[in-house]
Amino acid sequence: MILGLYNYWIVIVLMMIGFYIMIAHGNLIKKIIGLNIFQTSVFIFYITIGKVDGGTAPILADGITRYSNPLPHVLILTAIVVGIATTALALALAVRIKEVYGSVEESEIQEKDNQKC
């Protein structure tokens, strides 16, 4: 029973790994990587719940009674594009922060920012 739900266990493990990386590390690049791992777990979750056992593509044909809904897969394709754009923006911001503050470590950035005040 438990082994039959391995997709959900993979989703939970990836989600917790991504969440841990975002919370525990002060490096901005590591936070971006953690966010990407978290996003990947959500993608896997939606693809898993969109699967219909014995379902085929939603094309009308004789003898087919069970169809899969293509909407979750289309939504995931859109989410992948948004995820890539978000990652690109986050990396661009990290590069700009590195140029201004000389570091991508959150604690060093906060120290330098507090010294300016």
N, C-alpha and C positions, 0 to 999 in steps of 0.2 A: 504493500500500500504506500509506504513512505517513499520507496525507491521509484515508484511509478510517477511521482510528482517531482522528478529531478529538475525539470525546467524551473519550477518555482523555487527550489532550493538554490539553484544557480542565481536566480534573480535576487534572492535575499542576501546571499553571500556577496555578490557584486555591489549591491546597494549599500551594504554595511561597510565594505572596503572603501568605496567612494566617499561615503559620509565620513568615515574615520579620517581619511586623508585630508578632506576639506577642513575638518575641525582641528586635528592634531598638529598639522604642519603650518609653519609661518611663512614658508616660501610660496610666493605667488604662482610660480610655475607648477609646483606640486598641487596647489589648490585647483588649478585649471585641469590638471590630469585627473584629480579626484572627481571633479565635476563631470568630465567625460566618461569616467567609469560609471558614475551614478546614472548618467543619461543612457548609457548602453544597457544597464539593467532595466530601465523603463522600456526601452525598445524591445528587449527580449520578452518582457512581461506582456506587452500589447500584442506582439506576434503570437505568443503562446495562447492567449485567450481568444485570438482571432481564428485559430485553427479549428476546423470542424472535421471530426472523424468520418471518413468516407465521403466527404464533400468534394465537389469538383468546382471548376471555374464557373462563374455565373453565365454560362452560355446555354441557351435553350437547345436541348437535344432529346431525342426519343429515349425513354428508359431511365433517364436521370431524374431522381426525385430529391436529392440532397445537394444543396449548393453551399459554397463558402461565401461569406461576406467579404468583399474586397476592401471595404472601408477602413478597417484597422491597418491594413498594409499600406494603403495610400496615405493615411495619416502618419505612419512611421516614416515613409519617404519624405514627407514634408518636414517632420521633426528632425530627420537627419540633416536636411539642408539648413534648417534653423540652428541646429547644434554646431554645424561647421562654421556658420557665420558668427555665432556666439564665441566659439573658440578663437576664431581669427581676430575678433574685436578684443577679446581678453588678452591674447598674446600681444597685440598692438599696444594695448594699454600697459602691459607689463614692460615692454620695450621702452615706452615713454617714461614710465616711472623709474626704470633703471637709469635712463639718461639724466633725469632731474635729481634723483636721490642717490644714485650710485649703488643701489642695492635693490634686490627683490625680496629681502627678508622683511616681514611685517613689523617686527620689533625695531629694527634699525630705521625703517621709514617713520614710525611713530616717534622715535627719539629725535630724529632730525626735524620733524614737523613741530614737535613741542619746543625745540630750541629756537625756532624762528619766531615763535609767539612772544 
